[in-house]
Amino acid sequence: MNTSGDRLKTLLLECNLSPSDFALQRKVTPQHVNNWFRRGVPLARLDEIADLLCVCSKWLRTGEGPKHPTPMPRLNAALRGPGPAPVEPSLLAAHSADDIQLPFYAMQSRQLSPIVNRYLRLPARALSAVGVDPGKALCLTMPSNNMSPLLPRGSPLAIDCSMTTIVEGELYAVLHNGRVRIHSLSQRRNGALRLHSHDSDEHPTETYTPAQRKAQKLSVLGWVFWWGHLRNNRPS
């Protein structure tokens, strides 16, 4: 990495943030963020962005010195948004006898039904850290390409069915005319629900009024709190 723009791009990947999500957090356009990638982070915003991403501003600007302050803080709450602090990666790696097996479901005859003997194994402590009741959680596979490359088709997803309150920008599973769909959601003041896709060029935002939601049996199934996928190919 030779520039602060390169380091910013890598930091966003490490934090699982897309450039568009980061632009929304910073109240700038995605083009601004792309310009920072190419030209470097503006000096006037170095300290602000370094603080948000929990790195040293000197390292972000020059690549020299320690990357993180000591001790390393958690991801800044202003960037993380509302809700519990993110789960430490070690929690997901620490399998034990207390692991929870979340059942996988699939649509059958327009109804969600469990798949026999198919589960996702997650540590109980990890679910507890994000406030998920295992009895109200289930797993699905990503049904389409609308969230690529963030969520490729076929990726396993874990859903908290107890959380249907819409937090703008979060990912949710929705049921729509007997189909499962995965989108980030937002809601207008008139009650209209907006479905956003990561691949917005191929899958433009959709808006449904309360009357349309009722007619098309559109409801929020739950919050997507975990996902994972393999790379499609090895780097050459």
C-alpha positions, 0 to 999 in steps of 0.5 A: 500500500503506497497511499492513504487511499490504499490504506483506507480501502483496506481498512474498510474491507477489514471492517466489512464496510462497503464504500457506499456504506462509509459514504453514508456514514460520513454524509458524503457521496460514494464518488467522494470516497472513490476520489479518496481511494485514488488521490488519498484521504484529505488532510482535513479529514485524516484525524476524523477518519483515523479516529473512526477506524481506530488507527493512528492518523500518522499511519493512515497518512504515511504508512509509518509508525504503529497502525493502532493506538495502544491499547487498541480500542473497539470500532468507534460507535459513531461508525458502528451505529446503534446496538451492541458492540461488535463480536470479537472474532475470537468468539466465533472461533472458540467452539465448545460444548456450549455451541448452538446449532441453528437450523437451516430453512428453505421455502417449500410450497411458499412456506419456510420449512426446516431442512432435516439435519442441516445446521449452522454451528455458532458459539453460544457466547457469540449469539449472547454478545449480539443479543440473539435468542437461539430459539428465535434464530434460523439460517438461510442461503442467499437466494439471489445475486442482488447483494453481490459481491457483499453476499454472493448467491448461496452464502449462508445467512443467520437471521434473528427473527425477533428483530423486525424493527427497521434500522436503516442500512441494516440487512434483513430477510423479508418474505415477499409473495412466497419468496425470501429476499435479502435487502438493506431496508429503510422506511419513509415517513408515510410508512412506505418500505424501501428495499435496497440492493448492494448491486444497485445497477442491476437491482434498483431500489424498490418502494412499497406502500403499506397497502402494497405490502399487504397486497403482496404479502411483504413482511420483515422476517428478521435481521441478518446478523451473520453471513459467510462465503468462500471466494469464487476463485484463487488469485492468480 
